[in-house]
């Protein structure tokens, strides 16, 4: 992937989920020793990928909308306000 005129690796992980919060922001959740969150900012022709400091202690996260996420720990599921 190309972000801000440089090549950047998204990273390794599994259980990838993404949601487009608005026309300028995409939130990406993936599992790597806990759920990590990265955010893609769209500014005209430029894309910027940033790792957010949020780390979730789940096996999987599924974004429902900009405020709520469905979470899974093994066989247990829940809905959480982000």
MODELLER restraints for C-alpha pairs under 7 A, 6 or more apart:
rsr = mdl.restraints
at = mdl.atoms
rsr.add(forms.Gaussian(group=physical.xy_distance, feature=features.Distance(at['CA:1:A'], at['CA:7:A']), mean=6.09, stdev=0.5))
rsr.add(forms.Gaussian(group=physical.xy_distance, feature=features.Distance(at['CA:1:A'], at['CA:8:A']), mean=6.00, stdev=0.5))
rsr.add(forms.Gaussian(group=physical.xy_distance, feature=features.Distance(at['CA:1:A'], at['CA:9:A']), mean=6.62, stdev=0.5))
rsr.add(forms.Gaussian(group=physical.xy_distance, feature=features.Distance(at['CA:2:A'], at['CA:8:A']), mean=6.04, stdev=0.5))
rsr.add(forms.Gaussian(group=physical.xy_distance, feature=features.Distance(at['CA:3:A'], at['CA:46:A']), mean=6.87, stdev=0.5))
rsr.add(forms.Gaussian(group=physical.xy_distance, feature=features.Distance(at['CA:3:A'], at['CA:47:A']), mean=4.85, stdev=0.5))
rsr.add(forms.Gaussian(group=physical.xy_distance, feature=features.Distance(at['CA:3:A'], at['CA:48:A']), mean=5.20, stdev=0.5))
rsr.add(forms.Gaussian(group=physical.xy_distance, feature=features.Distance(at['CA:3:A'], at['CA:49:A']), mean=6.40, stdev=0.5))
rsr.add(forms.Gaussian(group=physical.xy_distance, feature=features.Distance(at['CA:4:A'], at['CA:46:A']), mean=5.45, stdev=0.5))
rsr.add(forms.Gaussian(group=physical.xy_distance, feature=features.Distance(at['CA:4:A'], at['CA:47:A']), mean=5.43, stdev=0.5))
rsr.add(forms.Gaussian(group=physical.xy_distance, feature=features.Distance(at['CA:4:A'], at['CA:48:A']), mean=5.61, stdev=0.5))
rsr.add(forms.Gaussian(group=physical.xy_distance, feature=features.Distance(at['CA:13:A'], at['CA:30:A']), mean=5.75, stdev=0.5))
rsr.add(forms.Gaussian(group=physical.xy_distance, feature=features.Distance(at['CA:13:A'], at['CA:31:A']), mean=5.22, stdev=0.5))
rsr.add(forms.Gaussian(group=physical.xy_distance, feature=features.Distance(at['CA:13:A'], at['CA:32:A']), mean=5.08, stdev=0.5))
rsr.add(forms.Gaussian(group=physical.xy_distance, feature=features.Distance(at['CA:14:A'], at['CA:30:A']), mean=5.69, stdev=0.5))
rsr.add(forms.Gaussian(group=physical.xy_distance, feature=features.Distance(at['CA:14:A'], at['CA:31:A']), mean=5.12, stdev=0.5))
rsr.add(forms.Gaussian(group=physical.xy_distance, feature=features.Distance(at['CA:14:A'], at['CA:32:A']), mean=7.00, stdev=0.5))
rsr.add(forms.Gaussian(group=physical.xy_distance, feature=features.Distance(at['CA:15:A'], at['CA:30:A']), mean=5.49, stdev=0.5))
rsr.add(forms.Gaussian(group=physical.xy_distance, feature=features.Distance(at['CA:15:A'], at['CA:31:A']), mean=5.78, stdev=0.5))
rsr.add(forms.Gaussian(group=physical.xy_distance, feature=features.Distance(at['CA:15:A'], at['CA:60:A']), mean=5.90, stdev=0.5))
rsr.add(forms.Gaussian(group=physical.xy_distance, feature=features.Distance(at['CA:16:A'], at['CA:29:A']), mean=5.63, stdev=0.5))
rsr.add(forms.Gaussian(group=physical.xy_distance, feature=features.Distance(at['CA:16:A'], at['CA:30:A']), mean=4.38, stdev=0.5))
rsr.add(forms.Gaussian(group=physical.xy_distance, feature=features.Distance(at['CA:16:A'], at['CA:31:A']), mean=6.98, stdev=0.5))
rsr.add(forms.Gaussian(group=physical.xy_distance, feature=features.Distance(at['CA:17:A'], at['CA:28:A']), mean=5.78, stdev=0.5))
rsr.add(forms.Gaussian(group=physical.xy_distance, feature=features.Distance(at['CA:17:A'], at['CA:29:A']), mean=5.19, stdev=0.5))
rsr.add(forms.Gaussian(group=physical.xy_distance, feature=features.Distance(at['CA:17:A'], at['CA:30:A']), mean=6.48, stdev=0.5))
rsr.add(forms.Gaussian(group=physical.xy_distance, feature=features.Distance(at['CA:17:A'], at['CA:61:A']), mean=6.92, stdev=0.5))
rsr.add(forms.Gaussian(group=physical.xy_distance, feature=features.Distance(at['CA:17:A'], at['CA:62:A']), mean=5.80, stdev=0.5))
rsr.add(forms.Gaussian(group=physical.xy_distance, feature=features.Distance(at['CA:17:A'], at['CA:63:A']), mean=6.96, stdev=0.5))
rsr.add(forms.Gaussian(group=physical.xy_distance, feature=features.Distance(at['CA:18:A'], at['CA:26:A']), mean=6.82, stdev=0.5))
rsr.add(forms.Gaussian(group=physical.xy_distance, feature=features.Distance(at['CA:18:A'], at['CA:27:A']), mean=5.55, stdev=0.5))
rsr.add(forms.Gaussian(group=physical.xy_distance, feature=features.Distance(at['CA:18:A'], at['CA:28:A']), mean=4.32, stdev=0.5))
rsr.add(forms.Gaussian(group=physical.xy_distance, feature=features.Distance(at['CA:18:A'], at['CA:29:A']), mean=6.17, stdev=0.5))
rsr.add(forms.Gaussian(group=physical.xy_distance, feature=features.Distance(at['CA:18:A'], at['CA:63:A']), mean=6.83, stdev=0.5))
rsr.add(forms.Gaussian(group=physical.xy_distance, feature=features.Distance(at['CA:19:A'], at['CA:26:A']), mean=5.69, stdev=0.5))
rsr.add(forms.Gaussian(group=physical.xy_distance, feature=features.Distance(at['CA:19:A'], at['CA:27:A']), mean=5.42, stdev=0.5))
rsr.add(forms.Gaussian(group=physical.xy_distance, feature=features.Distance(at['CA:19:A'], at['CA:28:A']), mean=6.68, stdev=0.5))
rsr.add(forms.Gaussian(group=physical.xy_distance, feature=features.Distance(at['CA:19:A'], at['CA:63:A']), mean=6.17, stdev=0.5))
rsr.add(forms.Gaussian(group=physical.xy_distance, feature=features.Distance(at['CA:20:A'], at['CA:26:A']), mean=4.27, stdev=0.5))
rsr.add(forms.Gaussian(group=physical.xy_distance, feature=features.Distance(at['CA:20:A'], at['CA:27:A']), mean=6.32, stdev=0.5))
rsr.add(forms.Gaussian(group=physical.xy_distance, feature=features.Distance(at['CA:21:A'], at['CA:27:A']), mean=6.92, stdev=0.5))
rsr.add(forms.Gaussian(group=physical.xy_distance, feature=features.Distance(at['CA:21:A'], at['CA:66:A']), mean=5.55, stdev=0.5))
rsr.add(forms.Gaussian(group=physical.xy_distance, feature=features.Distance(at['CA:24:A'], at['CA:41:A']), mean=5.72, stdev=0.5))
rsr.add(forms.Gaussian(group=physical.xy_distance, feature=features.Distance(at['CA:24:A'], at['CA:42:A']), mean=4.76, stdev=0.5))
rsr.add(forms.Gaussian(group=physical.xy_distance, feature=features.Distance(at['CA:24:A'], at['CA:43:A']), mean=6.77, stdev=0.5))
rsr.add(forms.Gaussian(group=physical.xy_distance, feature=features.Distance(at['CA:25:A'], at['CA:39:A']), mean=6.87, stdev=0.5))
rsr.add(forms.Gaussian(group=physical.xy_distance, feature=features.Distance(at['CA:25:A'], at['CA:40:A']), mean=5.67, stdev=0.5))
rsr.add(forms.Gaussian(group=physical.xy_distance, feature=features.Distance(at['CA:25:A'], at['CA:41:A']), mean=4.80, stdev=0.5))
rsr.add(forms.Gaussian(group=physical.xy_distance, feature=features.Distance(at['CA:25:A'], at['CA:42:A']), mean=6.17, stdev=0.5))
rsr.add(forms.Gaussian(group=physical.xy_distance, feature=features.Distance(at['CA:26:A'], at['CA:39:A']), mean=5.67, stdev=0.5))
rsr.add(forms.Gaussian(group=physical.xy_distance, feature=features.Distance(at['CA:26:A'], at['CA:40:A']), mean=5.04, stdev=0.5))
rsr.add(forms.Gaussian(group=physical.xy_distance, feature=features.Distance(at['CA:26:A'], at['CA:41:A']), mean=6.70, stdev=0.5))
rsr.add(forms.Gaussian(group=physical.xy_distance, feature=features.Distance(at['CA:27:A'], at['CA:37:A']), mean=6.92, stdev=0.5))
rsr.add(forms.Gaussian(group=physical.xy_distance, feature=features.Distance(at['CA:27:A'], at['CA:38:A']), mean=6.02, stdev=0.5))
rsr.add(forms.Gaussian(group=physical.xy_distance, feature=features.Distance(at['CA:27:A'], at['CA:39:A']), mean=4.58, stdev=0.5))
rsr.add(forms.Gaussian(group=physical.xy_distance, feature=features.Distance(at['CA:27:A'], at['CA:40:A']), mean=6.47, stdev=0.5))
rsr.add(forms.Gaussian(group=physical.xy_distance, feature=features.Distance(at['CA:28:A'], at['CA:37:A']), mean=5.65, stdev=0.5))
rsr.add(forms.Gaussian(group=physical.xy_distance, feature=features.Distance(at['CA:28:A'], at['CA:38:A']), mean=5.14, stdev=0.5))
rsr.add(forms.Gaussian(group=physical.xy_distance, feature=features.Distance(at['CA:28:A'], at['CA:39:A']), mean=5.97, stdev=0.5))
rsr.add(forms.Gaussian(group=physical.xy_distance, feature=features.Distance(at['CA:29:A'], at['CA:35:A']), mean=6.44, stdev=0.5))
rsr.add(forms.Gaussian(group=physical.xy_distance, feature=features.Distance(at['CA:29:A'], at['CA:36:A']), mean=5.69, stdev=0.5))
rsr.add(forms.Gaussian(group=physical.xy_distance, feature=features.Distance(at['CA:29:A'], at['CA:37:A']), mean=4.60, stdev=0.5))
rsr.add(forms.Gaussian(group=physical.xy_distance, feature=features.Distance(at['CA:29:A'], at['CA:38:A']), mean=6.48, stdev=0.5))
rsr.add(forms.Gaussian(group=physical.xy_distance, feature=features.Distance(at['CA:29:A'], at['CA:61:A']), mean=6.56, stdev=0.5))
rsr.add(forms.Gaussian(group=physical.xy_distance, feature=features.Distance(at['CA:30:A'], at['CA:36:A']), mean=5.50, stdev=0.5))
rsr.add(forms.Gaussian(group=physical.xy_distance, feature=features.Distance(at['CA:30:A'], at['CA:37:A']), mean=6.64, stdev=0.5))
rsr.add(forms.Gaussian(group=physical.xy_distance, feature=features.Distance(at['CA:31:A'], at['CA:59:A']), mean=6.46, stdev=0.5))
rsr.add(forms.Gaussian(group=physical.xy_distance, feature=features.Distance(at['CA:31:A'], at['CA:60:A']), mean=6.47, stdev=0.5))
rsr.add(forms.Gaussian(group=physical.xy_distance, feature=features.Distance(at['CA:34:A'], at['CA:55:A']), mean=6.47, stdev=0.5))
rsr.add(forms.Gaussian(group=physical.xy_distance, feature=features.Distance(at['CA:34:A'], at['CA:56:A']), mean=5.76, stdev=0.5))
rsr.add(forms.Gaussian(group=physical.xy_distance, feature=features.Distance(at['CA:34:A'], at['CA:57:A']), mean=5.04, stdev=0.5))
rsr.add(forms.Gaussian(group=physical.xy_distance, feature=features.Distance(at['CA:34:A'], at['CA:58:A']), mean=5.77, stdev=0.5))
rsr.add(forms.Gaussian(group=physical.xy_distance, feature=features.Distance(at['CA:34:A'], at['CA:59:A']), mean=6.42, stdev=0.5))
rsr.add(forms.Gaussian(group=physical.xy_distance, feature=features.Distance(at['CA:35:A'], at['CA:55:A']), mean=5.56, stdev=0.5))
rsr.add(forms.Gaussian(group=physical.xy_distance, feature=features.Distance(at['CA:35:A'], at['CA:56:A']), mean=4.79, stdev=0.5))
rsr.add(forms.Gaussian(group=physical.xy_distance, feature=features.Distance(at['CA:35:A'], at['CA:57:A']), mean=6.29, stdev=0.5))
rsr.add(forms.Gaussian(group=physical.xy_distance, feature=features.Distance(at['CA:35:A'], at['CA:58:A']), mean=5.93, stdev=0.5))
rsr.add(forms.Gaussian(group=physical.xy_distance, feature=features.Distance(at['CA:35:A'], at['CA:59:A']), mean=6.68, stdev=0.5))
rsr.add(forms.Gaussian(group=physical.xy_distance, feature=features.Distance(at['CA:35:A'], at['CA:60:A']), mean=6.66, stdev=0.5))
rsr.add(forms.Gaussian(group=physical.xy_distance, feature=features.Distance(at['CA:36:A'], at['CA:54:A']), mean=6.53, stdev=0.5))
rsr.add(forms.Gaussian(group=physical.xy_distance, feature=features.Distance(at['CA:36:A'], at['CA:55:A']), mean=4.98, stdev=0.5))
rsr.add(forms.Gaussian(group=physical.xy_distance, feature=features.Distance(at['CA:36:A'], at['CA:56:A']), mean=6.57, stdev=0.5))
rsr.add(forms.Gaussian(group=physical.xy_distance, feature=features.Distance(at['CA:37:A'], at['CA:51:A']), mean=6.19, stdev=0.5))
rsr.add(forms.Gaussian(group=physical.xy_distance, feature=features.Distance(at['CA:37:A'], at['CA:52:A']), mean=5.52, stdev=0.5))
rsr.add(forms.Gaussian(group=physical.xy_distance, feature=features.Distance(at['CA:37:A'], at['CA:54:A']), mean=6.25, stdev=0.5))
rsr.add(forms.Gaussian(group=physical.xy_distance, feature=features.Distance(at['CA:37:A'], at['CA:55:A']), mean=6.89, stdev=0.5))
rsr.add(forms.Gaussian(group=physical.xy_distance, feature=features.Distance(at['CA:38:A'], at['CA:49:A']), mean=6.77, stdev=0.5))
rsr.add(forms.Gaussian(group=physical.xy_distance, feature=features.Distance(at['CA:38:A'], at['CA:50:A']), mean=5.51, stdev=0.5))
rsr.add(forms.Gaussian(group=physical.xy_distance, feature=features.Distance(at['CA:38:A'], at['CA:51:A']), mean=4.38, stdev=0.5))
rsr.add(forms.Gaussian(group=physical.xy_distance, feature=features.Distance(at['CA:38:A'], at['CA:52:A']), mean=5.50, stdev=0.5))
rsr.add(forms.Gaussian(group=physical.xy_distance, feature=features.Distance(at['CA:39:A'], at['CA:49:A']), mean=5.70, stdev=0.5))
rsr.add(forms.Gaussian(group=physical.xy_distance, feature=features.Distance(at['CA:39:A'], at['CA:50:A']), mean=5.35, stdev=0.5))
rsr.add(forms.Gaussian(group=physical.xy_distance, feature=features.Distance(at['CA:39:A'], at['CA:51:A']), mean=6.46, stdev=0.5))
rsr.add(forms.Gaussian(group=physical.xy_distance, feature=features.Distance(at['CA:39:A'], at['CA:52:A']), mean=6.94, stdev=0.5))
rsr.add(forms.Gaussian(group=physical.xy_distance, feature=features.Distance(at['CA:40:A'], at['CA:47:A']), mean=6.51, stdev=0.5))
rsr.add(forms.Gaussian(group=physical.xy_distance, feature=features.Distance(at['CA:40:A'], at['CA:48:A']), mean=5.47, stdev=0.5))
rsr.add(forms.Gaussian(group=physical.xy_distance, feature=features.Distance(at['CA:40:A'], at['CA:49:A']), mean=4.59, stdev=0.5))
rsr.add(forms.Gaussian(group=physical.xy_distance, feature=features.Distance(at['CA:40:A'], at['CA:50:A']), mean=6.60, stdev=0.5))
rsr.add(forms.Gaussian(group=physical.xy_distance, feature=features.Distance(at['CA:41:A'], at['CA:47:A']), mean=5.65, stdev=0.5))
rsr.add(forms.Gaussian(group=physical.xy_distance, feature=features.Distance(at['CA:41:A'], at['CA:48:A']), mean=5.11, stdev=0.5))
rsr.add(forms.Gaussian(group=physical.xy_distance, feature=features.Distance(at['CA:41:A'], at['CA:49:A']), mean=6.61, stdev=0.5))
rsr.add(forms.Gaussian(group=physical.xy_distance, feature=features.Distance(at['CA:42:A'], at['CA:48:A']), mean=6.76, stdev=0.5))
rsr.add(forms.Gaussian(group=physical.xy_distance, feature=features.Distance(at['CA:58:A'], at['CA:71:A']), mean=6.44, stdev=0.5))
rsr.add(forms.Gaussian(group=physical.xy_distance, feature=features.Distance(at['CA:58:A'], at['CA:72:A']), mean=5.80, stdev=0.5))
rsr.add(forms.Gaussian(group=physical.xy_distance, feature=features.Distance(at['CA:58:A'], at['CA:73:A']), mean=5.09, stdev=0.5))
rsr.add(forms.Gaussian(group=physical.xy_distance, feature=features.Distance(at['CA:59:A'], at['CA:72:A']), mean=5.59, stdev=0.5))
rsr.add(forms.Gaussian(group=physical.xy_distance, feature=features.Distance(at['CA:59:A'], at['CA:73:A']), mean=5.05, stdev=0.5))
rsr.add(forms.Gaussian(group=physical.xy_distance, feature=features.Distance(at['CA:59:A'], at['CA:74:A']), mean=6.54, stdev=0.5))
rsr.add(forms.Gaussian(group=physical.xy_distance, feature=features.Distance(at['CA:60:A'], at['CA:71:A']), mean=5.86, stdev=0.5))
rsr.add(forms.Gaussian(group=physical.xy_distance, feature=features.Distance(at['CA:60:A'], at['CA:72:A']), mean=5.13, stdev=0.5))
rsr.add(forms.Gaussian(group=physical.xy_distance, feature=features.Distance(at['CA:61:A'], at['CA:69:A']), mean=6.39, stdev=0.5))
rsr.add(forms.Gaussian(group=physical.xy_distance, feature=features.Distance(at['CA:61:A'], at['CA:70:A']), mean=5.71, stdev=0.5))
rsr.add(forms.Gaussian(group=physical.xy_distance, feature=features.Distance(at['CA:61:A'], at['CA:71:A']), mean=4.70, stdev=0.5))
rsr.add(forms.Gaussian(group=physical.xy_distance, feature=features.Distance(at['CA:61:A'], at['CA:72:A']), mean=6.50, stdev=0.5))
rsr.add(forms.Gaussian(group=physical.xy_distance, feature=features.Distance(at['CA:62:A'], at['CA:69:A']), mean=5.57, stdev=0.5))
rsr.add(forms.Gaussian(group=physical.xy_distance, feature=features.Distance(at['CA:62:A'], at['CA:70:A']), mean=4.98, stdev=0.5))
rsr.add(forms.Gaussian(group=physical.xy_distance, feature=features.Distance(at['CA:62:A'], at['CA:71:A']), mean=6.47, stdev=0.5))
rsr.add(forms.Gaussian(group=physical.xy_distance, feature=features.Distance(at['CA:63:A'], at['CA:69:A']), mean=4.39, stdev=0.5))
rsr.add(forms.Gaussian(group=physical.xy_distance, feature=features.Distance(at['CA:63:A'], at['CA:70:A']), mean=6.24, stdev=0.5))
rsr.add(forms.Gaussian(group=physical.xy_distance, feature=features.Distance(at['CA:64:A'], at['CA:70:A']), mean=6.65, stdev=0.5))
rsr.add(forms.Gaussian(group=physical.xy_distance, feature=features.Distance(at['CA:67:A'], at['CA:81:A']), mean=5.69, stdev=0.5))
rsr.add(forms.Gaussian(group=physical.xy_distance, feature=features.Distance(at['CA:67:A'], at['CA:82:A']), mean=5.56, stdev=0.5))
rsr.add(forms.Gaussian(group=physical.xy_distance, feature=features.Distance(at['CA:68:A'], at['CA:79:A']), mean=6.71, stdev=0.5))
rsr.add(forms.Gaussian(group=physical.xy_distance, feature=features.Distance(at['CA:68:A'], at['CA:80:A']), mean=5.58, stdev=0.5))
rsr.add(forms.Gaussian(group=physical.xy_distance, feature=features.Distance(at['CA:68:A'], at['CA:81:A']), mean=4.52, stdev=0.5))
rsr.add(forms.Gaussian(group=physical.xy_distance, feature=features.Distance(at['CA:68:A'], at['CA:82:A']), mean=5.58, stdev=0.5))
rsr.add(forms.Gaussian(group=physical.xy_distance, feature=features.Distance(at['CA:69:A'], at['CA:79:A']), mean=5.70, stdev=0.5))
rsr.add(forms.Gaussian(group=physical.xy_distance, feature=features.Distance(at['CA:69:A'], at['CA:80:A']), mean=5.35, stdev=0.5))
rsr.add(forms.Gaussian(group=physical.xy_distance, feature=features.Distance(at['CA:69:A'], at['CA:81:A']), mean=6.43, stdev=0.5))
rsr.add(forms.Gaussian(group=physical.xy_distance, feature=features.Distance(at['CA:69:A'], at['CA:82:A']), mean=6.48, stdev=0.5))
rsr.add(forms.Gaussian(group=physical.xy_distance, feature=features.Distance(at['CA:70:A'], at['CA:78:A']), mean=5.66, stdev=0.5))
rsr.add(forms.Gaussian(group=physical.xy_distance, feature=features.Distance(at['CA:70:A'], at['CA:79:A']), mean=4.41, stdev=0.5))
rsr.add(forms.Gaussian(group=physical.xy_distance, feature=features.Distance(at['CA:70:A'], at['CA:80:A']), mean=6.29, stdev=0.5))
rsr.add(forms.Gaussian(group=physical.xy_distance, feature=features.Distance(at['CA:71:A'], at['CA:77:A']), mean=5.49, stdev=0.5))
rsr.add(forms.Gaussian(group=physical.xy_distance, feature=features.Distance(at['CA:71:A'], at['CA:78:A']), mean=5.17, stdev=0.5))
rsr.add(forms.Gaussian(group=physical.xy_distance, feature=features.Distance(at['CA:71:A'], at['CA:79:A']), mean=6.00, stdev=0.5))
rsr.add(forms.Gaussian(group=physical.xy_distance, feature=features.Distance(at['CA:72:A'], at['CA:78:A']), mean=6.57, stdev=0.5))
